[in-house]
Amino acid sequence: MKLTVKVCTIKLLILLILPLFSGCSESQKDKTPWVSLFDGKTLDGWTIKGGNALYEVKDGTIVGTTVSNTPNTFLTTDKMYRDFILELDYKVDPSMNSGIQIRSNSLPDYREGVVHGYQIEIDPSERAWSAGIYDEQRRGWLFPLTGNKKAQEAFKQNEWNNYRIEVIGDTIKTWINGVPAAHLIDDETASGFIALQVHALQEGQKAGTQIMWKNIKVLTKDLNKYTRETPVKPVITKNRLTIDEEKNGWKLLWDGKTTDGWRGAKLDEFPEQGWQIENGELTVLASDGAEAAAGGDIVTTELYGDFELRVDFKITKGANSGIKYYVDTDINKGPGSSIGLEYQILDDENHPDAKLGNHEGSRTMASLYDLIKADPNKPVNPVGQWNSAYIISKNNHVEHWLNGVKVLEYERKSPEFRKLVSESKYVEWPNFGEAEKGHILLQDHGNHVSFRNVKIKSL
């Protein structure tokens, strides 16, 4: 009897004490001020873009289902996000590929509105690159999980997986089920939506496969307080080739550190003044605003025929510069710039050249200088921000692109091209713009302009 009383007393004490421990446990839970992006009941605050895959809410989860004959489909947040920390859980069919878009956009003038931007991969295949970083509809793989075996093994097949994604400034870090996965330093895009992808069906895949997401929450304030350190060595993209660029034959035209591969357009060596290399940027310094009056133009030591060229550039207020191609430095050894076809770089709002030219507007940003005006609806980033130029010349067909959008195209050596030349300032130069090969040139126009990520692919 006494033993029974003691046992009962002990049980009673345990019952009284347990709530106290339970309370302590509750108080020790995550106090991070997360904001939920999914209410568990509806898709309010989200919009479908890109394709026609199905999205619905079932049992407190968002369920995405593949359908036939449709491109990649994205359920995107209506709100745009710059810096944030995102956590979510997902479970994916083993036959699917998917991803979480961050800082992504869908712009009418970019490839007819296709969703593009950073993607945190969901990859249940044997490759196991889940939580790696891909650049959707732009540069391809930026941070695969090659070499990060712990992260590759962290993915759980046919179970719920957790992602933590930190996007702060130019740094993106990811974790899969608590294991550090990717670490990228890149500033291609500063802001965009978050999105959940249902990938288009590949050959042999069947419609009706599903991926599910839940516990989607974001943090946008006091990020320095909540950010985590990662042991993963960062991949820095500035002045480096991406994995896909290397695979596809691209080469760096400037290494981000030295003057190797460049010389003055009218010199045998690189100019001793007027140009500066600092923080991975190649900058022509401001002088008196006169063309090629300080350090002068610089050109590649190599000649190029058919090519693709990418250059990031940043201008200051009122600045004027340019990227020239098919340049012959033996022409015009006197005052002024070397002669070649020019992708114009200009502050259209504050430089008078914007209203000049053989045809009005033919000296504005991304135009073929003095010959063809760029699309007036071109996407131009503000003064002080980086813009990206892309030029392709193949079989005399030439295109100018600005920030991922084609802004003009023309045919070298065509009657139409020759007529434009005959009506321009270039009429005095025989066979202007028709060389089979030439130098690539970065112009010194006396204004402060910076360049980086100078890359070329010979075709």
Order of alpha helices (4+ residues) and beta strands (2+ residues): alpha-beta-beta-beta-beta-beta-beta-beta-beta-beta-beta-alpha-beta-beta-beta-beta-beta-alpha-beta-alpha-beta-beta-beta-beta-beta-beta-beta-beta-beta-beta-beta-alpha-beta-beta
